[in-house]
Amino acid sequence: MVQTILTSNVTSITDGQYPPVRADLCYAMITLGSAAIWSVLSGWLLYFYLPPEGEGIVLVPAALYGVAMFVTRAVNAIIAPPIGYLSDRTSSRWGRRLPFMFVSALPMLIFFVLLWIPPVQGESLWNLVYLALVFALYNVAYSFNQIPYTALLPELALTDHHRVRMSAWSASFFLVGMVLSGLAGPVIENVGYTTTALIYAGFTLPLFYLPFLVLREQPGRQIATTERLDFRQGLAAMLRNRAFLVMTATGIFYWSVTTFVQGVIPFIVTEICLLTKTDTLYFYVPALLASLTCYPLVMWLSGRLGKWVVFSGSLLASAIVLPGLMLIGDWLPVTLKAQGITWITLQAIAMSGVTMLPPAFGAEITDYDATLTGQRREGTYYATWGLLDQVINGAAAAALPLLLLLGRSHFDPHGPLGVRMTGVVGGVMMFAAFLIFLNYPLRRRPLSPGDQS
């Protein structure tokens, strides 16, 4: 069975059957849509329900917001393994992944809009219950869409070079989505949160559905029912995959840091740099353009040095840059705005490898699982990562408000200590991720025949 899978893959690659570039672009379009709405949620949901003093009405009890976020994500994480299981075993004329993506996109956007329409215009436990319920439903739809979507990449790109290229397109479109989410600040300032959510939902809807005109799954990936691993066997095989264990442990840290940074940007703009919500755009755009500029370099370096070297270097660079948030202050002969933009741009450059390369590693890890089990189980792996992503991001979202409650420090007259401490905490976590990733076992894996061609 293993030999059959590997032989069929090499044959299709060496025959030059790469999916055309338009398939890469259509795949990345879905990333653009999901990144835009995810970034708006990450950047503004906390700010919407718990705005700083003088910036709006507090809608939920501050101490309970984080608990609701964590519990909601933890509950929704439970559904990730069944989604991956169903995705691996679904049989239809569209394949294993596309039906889930098609059905879930519209409900996901509907729940995204409902998050910005709380029932009570003031601080209320009903708002907290509403937020938890709607956010849970949003996460269910998001998981049904994104787990099969991410599991689709190894089927569209079969060589390491193509996977890095496809990851570059996806990461670039992810950044474009973040640029679009950066426009949310001025739009919210002018038309409010609900109208802004409707605008983003209307814009991203075609991005989720137009790719179905082009994307096609690889045939013959379904495993016969009699040959499938049961749950216990599949779990045991996953736990034997050391590459999976190392990458997952690394991801726990950089997922948390991503949540911290995304959630704290509006607070950096308004609380440290003393600007308005509209000015968030000036922080997003330079940083994201810098990342886009770095991606061709990341792709080239990955080809020359290997993606393990580039990814580990990006983790270390991020660990060095993130604590620089503590240095922003009026004691420097530069405006606070310029200091903030410089910090976030350097941080984006440092993290460019971290944001771009994980999909290529994920595809490599599922390939390695196929050599261990003889089965294609991408959905199971991506569902497990999705489960952990929900839990870790939920924990980070719960911790962030508590960190922000530190408020101003008598030892730091230049701004809120809690906001600044996210940089220090993030730097420590990225260094821990770097140390863990040094143990990744596939970094010296020889190129396959397809990669050499």
Secondary structure, DSSP 8 states (H G I E B T S, - for coil): -HHHHHHHHHHHHHTT----HHHHHHHHHHHHHHHHHHHHHHHHHHHHHS--TTSS---S-HHHHHHHHHHHHHHHHTTHHHHHHHHHH---TT-SSHHHHHHHHHHHHHHHHHTT--SSSSS-HHHHHHHHHHHHHHHHHHHHHHHHHHHHHHHH--SHHHHHHHHHHHHHHHHHHHHHHHTHHHHHHHH-HHHHHHHHHHHHHHHHHGGGGT----TT----GGG---HHHHHHHHHH-HHHHHHHHHHHHHHHHHHHHHHHHHHIIIIIS---GGGHHHHHHHHHHHHHHHHHHHHHHHHHH-HHHHHHHHHHHHHHHGGGGGG-STTSSS-HHHHHHHHHHHHHHHTHHHHHSHHHHHHHHHHHHHHHHSS--HHHHHHHHHHHHHHHHHHHHHHHHHHHTT-EETTEEEEEHHHHHHHHHHHHHHHHHHHHHTT-TTTT----HHHH-
